[in-house]
Amino acid sequence: MTINSQLLKGTLDGAILIMISKGETYGYEITKKLEMIGFLSIAAGTIYPILQKLEREAYITGDMKASSEGPKRKYFTITEKGLDKLHAFFSDWATLTVAMENLIQEFESGEDK
């Protein structure tokens, strides 16, 4: 099952920051890990512009390093500013989740509050 692209668009920054907060990683690895946990509808070229934007906004830093599997790769780490952004994302996500759960429950119960 794929995730609607409009819903996905608003969450990818947070999802990528979560992945990077777990340790140094690179674009292709992020894409593969996200696919493994259920983000199946991410187009191949979607992750890299987000990584560039997050780096430009100083939420992450990138460092070119040698790879044992071929050419150099750009490895990303999260910054303090990125951790702050991630915590704000968690807060926003919790608020949105509660509001949507309330709305869905109201819809399913047929009640009009």
C-alpha positions as CSV (number, residue, x, y, z in Angstrom):
1,M,0.0,0.0,0.0
2,T,1.3,3.4,-0.9
3,I,0.9,6.6,1.0
4,N,-0.8,9.5,-0.7
5,S,1.9,11.9,-2.0
6,Q,0.2,15.0,-0.5
7,L,0.1,13.4,3.0
8,L,3.7,12.2,2.5
9,K,5.0,15.6,1.5
10,G,4.3,17.1,4.9
11,T,6.0,14.4,6.8
12,L,9.2,13.6,4.9
13,D,11.4,16.3,6.4
14,G,10.6,14.8,9.9
15,A,11.0,11.2,8.7
16,I,14.4,12.1,7.2
17,L,15.5,13.9,10.3
18,I,14.5,10.9,12.4
19,M,16.6,8.6,10.2
20,I,19.7,11.0,10.4
21,S,19.3,11.4,14.2
22,K,19.9,7.7,14.6
23,G,23.4,8.1,13.2
24,E,25.4,9.2,10.2
25,T,23.9,8.0,6.9
26,Y,23.6,8.8,3.2
27,G,20.8,9.4,0.8
28,Y,20.4,5.9,-0.8
29,E,20.5,4.3,2.7
30,I,17.8,6.7,3.9
31,T,15.6,5.8,0.9
32,K,16.0,2.1,1.5
33,K,15.4,2.2,5.2
34,L,12.3,4.3,4.7
35,E,11.0,1.8,2.1
36,M,11.7,-1.1,4.5
37,I,9.5,0.5,7.2
38,G,6.6,1.3,4.8
39,F,7.3,4.5,2.9
40,L,6.8,2.7,-0.4
41,S,5.7,5.6,-2.5
42,I,8.8,7.8,-2.3
43,A,10.1,8.5,-5.8
44,A,13.8,8.0,-6.3
45,G,14.6,11.7,-6.8
46,T,12.5,12.9,-3.8
47,I,15.0,12.4,-1.0
48,Y,18.0,14.3,-2.4
49,P,16.3,17.7,-2.8
50,I,15.0,17.4,0.8
51,L,18.5,16.6,2.0
52,Q,19.8,19.6,0.2
53,K,17.1,21.8,1.7
54,L,17.8,20.5,5.2
55,E,21.5,21.1,4.8
56,R,20.9,24.6,3.4
57,E,18.8,25.4,6.5
58,A,21.5,24.0,8.8
59,Y,19.4,21.1,10.2
60,I,21.9,18.6,8.9
61,T,25.5,18.7,7.8
62,G,27.0,16.7,4.9
63,D,30.5,15.3,4.5
64,M,31.9,13.5,1.5
65,K,33.6,10.3,2.5
66,A,35.1,7.3,0.7
67,S,32.9,4.3,0.3
68,S,34.0,0.7,0.3
69,E,31.4,0.0,-2.4
70,G,32.4,2.6,-5.0
71,P,32.5,6.4,-5.4
72,K,32.5,8.8,-2.5
73,R,29.2,9.4,-0.7
74,K,27.8,12.3,1.1
75,Y,27.1,11.3,4.7
76,F,24.7,13.4,6.8
77,T,24.6,14.1,10.5
78,I,22.0,16.1,12.4
79,T,22.9,19.4,14.0
80,E,21.6,20.9,17.3
81,K,19.3,23.1,15.2
82,G,18.1,19.9,13.5
83,L,17.4,18.2,16.8
84,D,15.3,21.3,17.8
85,K,13.4,21.0,14.5
86,L,12.9,17.3,15.1
87,H,11.4,17.9,18.6
88,A,9.1,20.6,17.1
89,F,8.1,18.0,14.5
90,F,7.3,15.5,17.2
91,S,5.1,18.1,19.1
92,D,3.3,19.1,15.9
93,W,2.8,15.4,14.9
94,A,1.3,14.6,18.3
95,T,-1.1,17.5,18.1
96,L,-2.1,16.6,14.6
97,T,-2.6,13.0,15.5
98,V,-4.9,13.7,18.4
99,A,-7.0,16.1,16.3
100,M,-7.3,13.6,13.5
101,E,-8.1,10.8,15.8
102,N,-10.9,12.9,17.4
103,L,-12.2,13.8,14.0
104,I,-12.2,10.2,12.8
105,Q,-13.9,9.0,15.9
106,E,-16.6,11.7,15.5
107,F,-17.1,10.6,11.9
108,E,-17.2,6.9,12.7
109,S,-19.7,7.4,15.6
110,G,-22.0,9.5,13.4
111,E,-22.0,12.2,16.0
112,D,-22.1,15.9,15.2
113,K,-20.3,17.8,18.0
